[in-house]
Structures are given as C-alpha cells and as structure tokens.
Amino acid sequence: MHGHGEGGFGAELVFLIPAAVAVAAYWAGALSSRSRGWPLRRAFLFTAGVGAALATVLNPLATLSHRDFAVTAIAHVLAGMLGPLLLVLSRPVSLALRTLDVVPARRLAGVLRSRPLRVLTFPLTAAALNIGGMVVMFRTGVFTAMQNSQPVHWLVTFHLVVAGYLYTAVLVGRDPMPHRAGFGFRAAVLIGVTAGHNILAKTLYAQPPPGVPQDAGETGAMILYYGGGGVELAVVVLLCRQWYVSTRPRGPVPSLEYPK
C-alpha cells in the first residue's frame, strides 16, 4: 500500500488549489452582472460536485480506500457518478459562455465545435469510456497498481471524473455540445450502461478483485450496485423529464368541439 499520510493530508493537498480556483471562478461568474438571473443553486451544485470528486483523493477517504474495498466502492460512486452528475447539473459551460470576455468565449465555442469533442460526445463513445473505465479499473492490473501507486490512483480518479462527466453530459446535460442525440438513442445507451454497471457489480460480488477478502468484496459490490443505482435512477428521471418537456404540446390546445 502506498502512503497517504496517516491522520493528515499528504501530497494530495495539491488538488485543493485547482479545486478552490474552479469553485471561486464559478461563484465569481454566478454573482457577476453578466450572469444576472443565474440560479445560485447551480453554484451550490458545482461546489458539491467538486467536493465529491476531491474527497476521493484526500484523507481520510484516500487512505481508507486502499485498505477497505467498501470505501473504494464509495470513492468510485462519488468520483465517477455523483460528482459528475452534480457538475453537469451546474451547467458550467453555459456560465462560462455567458460571463467570459469575447475572445475567450469564442475560443471556448471553437472547442465545442471541434472534431475531437464531436467524437468524444457521441453517446456510444462516452458510454464506452465510462463503462470501459470501470471494467479496466476493477478487472485488470490497474486495480493493484492504483493500490500501490499514488500517481496511478490520481490518474484513475481523473479518468472516472472526466468520463463520468462526459457520459452524464451527453445524456442529460443542458450545456452546448456538438452532439445532441435523440432521446430514444440516449435512453438506449443509458439502459445499456446501467445494465453493464449492474453486471460488473454482481461479478465483483461473486469474485472480488485480487487481494480483496470475499466479505469486503461483497460489501463493496453492494455499494456499487445500490449506490450507483441511486445515481443512475436520478439520471433516468432527468432524461424522462427532458423527453416529456420536449414532446408536450406548446401553446393552447385546439378544441375538439365542433364549431357551432
């Protein structure tokens, strides 16, 4: 096991700097005159999303996750599922486009139209990065490597956050993006990834990763199944709501009565 600093903070403190800058920048934008009317609840969602991801690389969670597979599962749900959902709901790209000066806003718009981002935001690509990262994390040598190396742990966490954000944004995000697939396609992708996540959790229940005791593996798998299922249910509700809003009649409903 690699050292994280017993009872205190270790090298992971370096992540507090970009996290604090991101949160401060979001709040500054949300409170600026250019974003008049921007709901402050989104600023709280952004702060909570950053906090959820950050907690997984700071003590005590960072140290405990290398000793207890149940804590590893909690960290996975926080960094790869709950944190990204909260960040997506905060709509950071829309806020940036509204508050940035003209030149950086145009550059950001150019990135949003770029070919690489167009590929990454295709629903199947985002889904593959998301569920594929989970499988690689738990079912290859990456799991042992991240248990023994801080840099690998950080890289895996970074992938979980980015892939989780990308996948969630593609399904239910309201920020501008190159792809805006139809609701039916997004629903099919969501069903497939949810099924894959549940299958992975069940296989971990039956056969934990190397070095993980059976009882700890079972507990961690249940956390992945039910904790992850709760976040997935929230995504289902959001997608269904958006689908309903997009198809409900707009304007007055025509009368079915015959004219007199």
N, C-alpha and C positions, 0 to 999 in steps of 0.2 A: 504494500500500500504506500502511496506517496504521501508526503507530509503536507498538511494544510495549516499547520499551526494549532496546537492544542489549546482550546479555550479562547482563541483570539482570531484575528484576521491575519492572513498571510499575503502572498503575492496577489491574490485575487482583488485586493483593495484597488488595484489599478483600474478595475472595471467601474469603480464608483465615479471616476472622472467623466468618461463619456456618457454614462447614465445620467449623472447630475446635469451635464451640459444639455443633453437631449430633453430632459424634463423642464429645465429652465427655459430653453428655447421654445418649447411648446407653450408653456404658460405665458411667456412674453408675447408670442404670436396670438394666443387666445384672448389676451387682455388688450391688445393693440387696437388702435382706432380703425385699422383696415379690416379687422375681423368682427366688426360690430354685429352683435346678434349671434355670435358663435356660442353654442351651449357650453357652459362650464363643466357640465357632466362629462363631456368628452375629454377635458383636461384631466379630470379625476380618473377616467378610464385609462388614459395614456400613462399616467403616473403608476396606476396599479399594474398595468401590463409590463412596464419596465421593471417594477419591483418584483413581480412574479418571476421574470427571467433572471434578474440579478441575484435573487435569493439562492438560486441553484449553484452559483459559483462562489458564494460567500459562506463562511462558517456561521452557524453550526451545520447547515444543510450539506455543504460541500464535503466536510469530513465524514458526517454520518452516512452519506450516500455511498461511501467506499467501504463501509462496514456492514450495512444493512440493505438488502435488496429492496425491502419495502420503501425505504427512503429514496433509493434510486428511482423507483416507480413514481413516487410523489414528485421528484425533481423532473422526471420526464413529462408528467402531466402539466406541471407548471410551465416549463420552458418550451415544450413542443405543442401545447394545446391551449391551455387557459391564457397564458401570457399573449400569444399571438392573436387570440380572439379579442382580447381587450384592446390591443393595439389597433386591430382592424376597425373596431367599433369607434375608435377615437378619430379616424379619418385624417391621419397626419399629412398625407399628400395634398388633400384639398386645402387644409390650413396653410401649408407651405405655399401653394399656388396663389392663395389669397393675400398673403402677407409679405412675400418676398418682393424685392425690387424687380424691375422689368427684366434686366439681363439674367440674373439667376433663375427667375421664374421661366424664362424662355429656354434656358438650358435644361431645367427640370422637365419641361414639356417635351423637349427633344429626346431626353432619355426615355420618357414614357412612350414615345413613338418609335424607339429604336428596335431593330430586328432582334437583338438578343433578348430584350424584355418581352417582345412579342412571342418568342419561343417559350420563355420561362412561364408566361402567364397563360399558355394554352392549358386547359384543365387537366389533360392527361399527363403533361409534363410536370405540372405542380403536384399532382397526385403521386406520380412515381417518385419524385424527390421526397415527398412526405412519408409515405408508407415504406418506400425503399430504405430511407434512412433509419426507420425503426427496426427493420429486419436486420440491416447491417450492424446496428448498434448492439442488438441482443443475441444475434445468431452467428457472429463471426468473431475473429480475434480482436476486433475493435473493442469489445466489452472488456476483455482482460487488459488491453493496452490503456484504456481510459481509467481503469482502476489503479494502474501503476505509473501514470504519467499525467502531470498537470496540463501540459500543452495539449495532449490528446483530449483530455476531459474538456478543456475550453473549446477546442475545435468542434467536438461533438455537440456541445451545448449551443455553439454558434449556428451549426447546421440545423439543429432542432428548432431554434427560434426563427431563423430565416425561412426554412422550408415550411414550418407551421404557419408563419405569417403569409407567405406566398399562396399556400393552399387555401387558407381561410379567406384571403382577399379575393381570390378567383371565384370562390363560391358565393360569398355574401358581402364582399366589400362594396362600398359606395364611392371609393376614390376612382379617379380616372385611370384607365388602363387600356393597353392595346386590344385585349380580347374581352368581349362581353358575351360569352356563350349563352345559348338559350337555357331557359330554366330546366327543361327536360334533360338536357345533356348534363348540366350541373348536378341535378338530382341523381342521375345515374352514377356519376363519378363519386358523389357523396356516399351512396349506398355501397359501391364497391370498396371504397377506402374504409368505411366503417366495418364492413364485413372482414376485410383484411386485418384491421386492428383487433377485432374480437377474436379472430382465429389465432393471431400471434399471442394474445393474452392467454388463450386456452392452452396453446402448446407450451408456453412458459410455465403454466400451472402443472402440466404433466412432466415437463423436462426443463428445469431451470438452467440458466447459463452455467458454464463450468465454474466450479468453486463455490456455488451458491447452495446452501443446505435446502433440502426439499421443503421444509416448513416455511422458511423465509421466501423461497421461490413461489410457493402457493399464496402467501400473503401479498407479495408484490404483484403477482399476476391478477389477483382480485382487485387491487388498487388500480391497475391499468385498465381492467375491464369495466369496473363500475365508475371510477373517477373519470376515465377517458370517455365513457359512455355518457356521463352527465354533460361534458363539454360538447360532444357530438350531438346530443339532443338539443342543446341550445342552438347549434348551427342549423339543425333541421327546422326548428321553429322559425329562425330568422329567414331561411330560404323560402319556406312556405308562406310566410307573411309577405315577403317581397313579391313572390309569384302571384299571390292573391291581389295585392295592391295593383300590380301591373295589368291584371285582367278584369278588374271590376269596372263597371260602366262609369263613364265620365260624363258629367253634365246631367240634365234632367232625364229621367227615364220616360220614354214615349208611352202615352196612354194606350191601353189595349181596348178601350171602349170604341164602339162605332160612332162616327160623327152623327149628330142629330140633324 
